[in-house]
C-alpha cells in the first residue's frame, strides 16, 4: 500500500493544513513534487508537519501582484482558492541548512478561510468534498485520449531536441502520464492553475494538449521564444 493510500475518504483528511504559496508549481493527486526548502518560515512548516500529519498544501498566489508580493518576506499575498495537498514522503537535510523534501499528492482542496495563525507560515481551513474523486486512484483514466497526448508530446520533444524515456512513458498509467506532464510542463502560473482546476482527468489532458499545440504553433510562426 502506498503512503497516501491511507486517505480513503475526505473524513481521513484534516480540516486545517499549512499552506505553501509557490507560483508556477502545482501538485496533483499521486503525483510527486520535489521541493528545496530554505526560508526559515518554511523550514519551521516542514518541521511541524513532520511532527504531525506530514501534510502540506501547495497553492499558488492569485495574480501577478500576488506573485510579486509572495517573494517578499512577511507579505501575505492573496491565494488561489484551489490547491492540492501532499504528504511528505521523503526528507533529507543538507549541510547548508536546507531541507529537500518530496510531496506526494493526496487531493485538491478549496480554501474556506485563512486562520490568524501564530506560526510564521500560513494555515488555512480547507474543504475537500468537491474533490472526493481525487482519492480514487486512476479515477477517469479510461476516458483519456492517450494517443493524441503522446503524439503532441513527441512533436514537442522533437521540436525542442529533447529526449524522453519512452519505455517509462509506455508503462505509465494514463493518470500518472497526464499528471506528471502537467506538473513538469513549462507553462505559466495561470495555465498551471487551470490544469490543476480541470474537473476531470480527460479535461486536464485536453487542456494540456491544447496548450502544447498553441506553444508549438507560436514557435513555428516566430511568435514565441524556444522554451
C-alpha positions as semicolon CSV with decimal commas, in nm:
position;residue;x (nm);y (nm);z (nm)
1;X;0,000;0,000;0,000
2;X;0,132;0,344;-0,090
3;X;0,193;0,609;0,174
4;X;-0,104;0,813;0,052
5;X;-0,346;0,518;0,023
6;X;-0,446;0,564;0,386
7;X;-0,664;0,856;0,280
8;X;-0,973;0,673;0,159
9;X;-1,236;0,940;0,221
10;X;-1,246;1,311;0,296
11;X;-1,308;1,218;0,660
12;X;-0,948;1,095;0,674
13;X;-0,815;1,441;0,590
14;X;-0,757;1,729;0,832
15;X;-0,978;2,036;0,829
16;X;-0,682;2,272;0,872
17;X;-0,350;2,248;0,690
18;X;-0,034;2,455;0,648
19;X;-0,006;2,606;0,300
20;X;0,300;2,678;0,091
21;X;0,237;2,952;-0,169
22;X;0,458;2,894;-0,471
23;X;0,397;3,042;-0,815
24;X;0,431;2,812;-1,114
25;X;0,432;2,493;-0,907
26;X;0,139;2,256;-0,888
27;X;0,088;1,921;-0,724
28;X;-0,168;1,668;-0,844
29;X;-0,312;1,353;-0,683
30;X;-0,050;1,077;-0,659
31;X;0,199;1,299;-0,840
32;X;0,528;1,396;-0,686
33;X;0,676;1,739;-0,632
34;X;1,035;1,784;-0,507
35;X;1,092;2,099;-0,303
36;X;1,407;2,273;-0,185
37;X;1,320;2,444;0,144
38;X;1,546;2,721;0,278
39;X;1,332;3,009;0,413
40;X;1,307;2,995;0,796
41;X;0,926;3,010;0,795
42;X;0,902;2,710;0,563
43;X;1,173;2,519;0,745
44;X;0,951;2,559;1,051
45;X;0,647;2,447;0,849
46;X;0,821;2,127;0,738
47;X;0,945;2,058;1,090
48;X;0,593;2,097;1,231
49;X;0,443;1,885;0,953
50;X;0,691;1,605;1,022
51;X;0,589;1,612;1,387
52;X;0,223;1,598;1,291
53;X;0,026;1,465;0,994
54;X;0,303;1,525;0,737
55;X;0,056;1,713;0,513
56;X;0,130;2,042;0,335
57;X;-0,098;2,225;0,095
58;X;0,054;2,362;-0,225
59;X;-0,124;2,671;-0,354
60;X;-0,035;2,946;-0,599
61;X;-0,052;3,321;-0,530
62;X;-0,352;3,466;-0,713
63;X;-0,240;3,703;-0,988
64;X;0,072;3,889;-1,091
65;X;0,073;4,130;-0,795
66;X;0,032;3,843;-0,551
67;X;0,317;3,653;-0,718
68;X;0,549;3,953;-0,674
69;X;0,437;4,000;-0,314
70;X;0,499;3,632;-0,238
71;X;0,870;3,689;-0,300
72;X;0,890;3,944;-0,018
73;X;0,934;3,802;0,335
74;X;0,648;3,897;0,563
75;X;0,398;3,961;0,286
76;X;0,074;3,763;0,274
77;X;-0,041;3,772;-0,088
78;X;-0,387;3,664;-0,194
79;X;-0,404;3,292;-0,265
80;X;-0,584;3,098;-0,534
81;X;-0,894;2,931;-0,395
82;X;-0,790;2,581;-0,502
83;X;-0,469;2,398;-0,422
84;X;-0,355;2,041;-0,371
85;X;-0,232;1,878;-0,052
86;X;0,054;1,635;-0,038
87;X;0,218;1,412;0,218
88;X;0,590;1,439;0,287
89;X;0,719;1,107;0,153
90;X;1,092;1,183;0,152
91;X;1,306;1,414;0,358
92;X;1,675;1,499;0,365
93;X;1,879;1,768;0,539
94;X;2,170;1,931;0,362
95;X;2,495;2,062;0,508
96;X;2,399;2,425;0,445
97;X;2,073;2,436;0,641
98;X;1,834;2,349;0,360
99;X;1,579;2,068;0,359
100;X;1,494;1,872;0,047
101;X;1,155;1,704;0,055
102;X;0,920;1,528;-0,183
103;X;0,546;1,576;-0,157
104;X;0,320;1,304;-0,293
105;X;-0,021;1,440;-0,391
106;X;-0,330;1,334;-0,199
107;X;-0,621;1,554;-0,306
108;X;-0,713;1,901;-0,418
109;X;-0,886;2,131;-0,171
110;X;-1,074;2,459;-0,161
111;X;-0,967;2,725;0,087
112;X;-1,258;2,814;0,315
113;X;-1,081;3,053;0,548
114;X;-0,730;3,158;0,639
115;X;-0,655;3,130;1,008
116;X;-0,499;3,401;1,218
117;X;-0,211;3,164;1,289
118;X;0,068;3,232;1,536
119;X;0,306;3,026;1,322
120;X;0,540;3,205;1,078
121;X;0,378;3,013;0,792
122;X;0,017;3,038;0,678
123;X;-0,257;2,794;0,773
124;X;-0,599;2,753;0,616
125;X;-0,927;2,585;0,688
126;X;-0,999;2,378;0,377
127;X;-1,282;2,174;0,225
128;X;-1,221;1,851;0,035
129;X;-1,571;1,731;-0,057
130;X;-1,587;1,853;-0,417
131;X;-1,264;1,668;-0,492
132;X;-1,354;1,335;-0,328
133;X;-1,278;1,153;-0,656
134;X;-0,914;1,257;-0,619
135;X;-0,882;0,989;-0,352
136;X;-0,969;0,716;-0,604
137;X;-0,653;0,608;-0,783
138;X;-0,695;0,616;-1,160
139;X;-1,038;0,779;-1,150
140;X;-1,140;0,877;-1,504
141;X;-0,825;0,749;-1,672
142;X;-1,011;0,515;-1,908
143;X;-1,153;0,822;-2,083
144;X;-0,811;0,979;-2,152
145;X;-0,711;1,035;-2,516
146;X;-0,367;0,886;-2,462
147;X;-0,256;0,853;-2,825
148;X;-0,313;1,219;-2,905
149;X;-0,122;1,319;-2,592
150;X;0,172;1,100;-2,694
151;X;0,165;1,244;-3,046
152;X;0,184;1,603;-2,924
153;X;0,448;1,509;-2,665
154;X;0,664;1,353;-2,936
155;X;0,625;1,662;-3,156
156;X;0,715;1,891;-2,865
157;X;1,025;1,691;-2,774
158;X;1,146;1,672;-3,134
159;X;1,091;2,044;-3,185
160;X;1,297;2,125;-2,877
161;X;1,555;1,849;-2,942
162;X;1,477;1,683;-2,610
163;X;1,492;1,317;-2,513
164;X;1,244;1,112;-2,310
165;X;1,235;0,770;-2,152
166;X;0,972;0,623;-2,384
167;X;0,979;0,286;-2,212
168;X;0,880;0,450;-1,883
169;X;0,618;0,657;-2,063
170;X;0,462;0,349;-2,223
171;X;0,448;0,176;-1,885
172;X;0,285;0,474;-1,712
173;X;-0,085;0,473;-1,636
174;X;-0,294;0,744;-1,800
175;X;-0,330;0,921;-1,467
176;X;0,043;0,919;-1,399
177;X;0,124;1,029;-1,753
178;X;-0,118;1,322;-1,764
179;X;-0,050;1,449;-1,414
180;X;0,328;1,414;-1,443
181;X;0,337;1,604;-1,772
182;X;0,119;1,879;-1,625
183;X;0,349;1,914;-1,326
184;X;0,668;1,950;-1,534
185;X;0,509;2,148;-1,819
186;X;0,678;2,484;-1,894
187;X;0,359;2,692;-1,881
188;X;0,294;2,993;-1,660
189;X;0,110;3,018;-1,329
190;X;-0,228;3,094;-1,486
191;X;-0,209;2,792;-1,718
192;X;-0,082;2,569;-1,436
193;X;-0,376;2,675;-1,220
194;X;-0,620;2,591;-1,499
195;X;-0,463;2,246;-1,531
196;X;-0,496;2,196;-1,156
197;X;-0,860;2,300;-1,154
198;X;-0,965;2,087;-1,453
199;X;-1,272;1,889;-1,348
200;X;-1,173;1,551;-1,490
201;X;-0,850;1,384;-1,592
202;X;-0,954;1,397;-1,957
203;X;-1,037;1,768;-1,922
204;X;-0,684;1,816;-1,791
205;X;-0,543;1,607;-2,073
206;X;-0,725;1,806;-2,339
207;X;-0,615;2,133;-2,183
208;X;-0,253;2,017;-2,179
209;X;-0,278;1,912;-2,543
210;X;-0,429;2,249;-2,639
211;X;-0,161;2,445;-2,451
212;X;0,114;2,244;-2,617
213;X;-0,040;2,281;-2,964
214;X;-0,063;2,657;-2,906
215;X;0,302;2,675;-2,792
216;X;0,419;2,479;-3,096
217;X;0,214;2,696;-3,331
218;X;0,355;3,014;-3,179
219;X;0,707;2,877;-3,204
220;X;0,659;2,780;-3,568
221;X;0,525;3,126;-3,650
222;X;0,805;3,301;-3,463
223;X;0,573;3,450;-3,201
224;X;0,727;3,271;-2,903
225;X;1,080;3,203;-2,774
226;X;1,210;2,848;-2,757
227;X;1,145;2,702;-2,412
